[in-house]
Amino acid sequence: MTEMKSHLKIALQSISCFANDGKVDSGELNYLLGIAKADGRIDADEARVLTSIMQKSLQAGVDSGTSARINDIMAEIASQAKSWA
């Protein structure tokens, strides 16, 4: 049996993150980021899924700590995006 691709794991796990209160907090984002970084880096598919989750989170409303964490993760994704080209 083949292992599920990490970006699909992230997408599936995000469902339970949103399901409990309709929002994703910084702890849940860290959990999802951990899935992405299990191999030591964030790839383009993982970044696409994480970015979508973070955009939905911002639309649903987040506290200042979660907003700051989203900014940190987005900066990390941007710095790694240079290696995808």
N, C-alpha and C positions, 0 to 999 in steps of 0.2 A: 504494500500500500504506500502510495506517495504522500509526502507531507504537504499540508495545505500551505500555499504561498502566504508570506507574512502580511502582504497588503490585504488579503482576504480575511485573515485572522483579525487584523485591526478593524476592518469594517464590521465584522460580526460582533466583536467585543464592544464596539461603540454602541451597538443597539442596546445592550444592557446598561451602558453608562447613561444614555439618554432616557431609557425607560423608567428609571427610578424617580426622576423629578423633571424630566424634559430638558435638563441642562447637563453640561460636562464641567466638572470642577478640576482644579489643578492636579489633584491626586489621580483622578481618572486619566487626565492627559498624560501624566507621567507613566502610568501603566501602559497606555497605548504606545507611547514613545519607546518604552522598554521593549515592546514586541518588535518595533521597527529596528531598534538598535541591537537586537540580539546577536547579529552577525558583525557588529562593530561599526555599522554605517547605516545611513538612511538612503535607500535607492529611490529612483524616480517614481515608481508605483506607490511606494510607501508614502513619499512626500505628497503625492496627489491625493491620497486618501486622508492623510493627516490634515492637509490644508482644507479639504472639504469639511472635515469634522470641526476644525477650529472656526471656519467661517460660519457654520451652522450654530456653533456655540455662541459666537459673538452676536448673531441675530437673535438668539433666544435670551440673551442677557447674561452677563457674567460679573462676578465681583472683581474688585481691582487686582487682587492677587492672581486670579485666573487670567485676567487680561494681560498682566505682566508676564505670566508664564507663556501665554500664547505668543507674545512678542519675542520672547527668548527662543522659543521653538522655531518660529518663522525665520529668525535670524540664522539659526543653526541650519535650517533647510536651505536657505539662500547660499550659505557658505559652502555647503556640500553640492549644490546644484552645478557648480563650476566643473566638477569632476564627471558629470553625466554627458557632457558634450563630446 
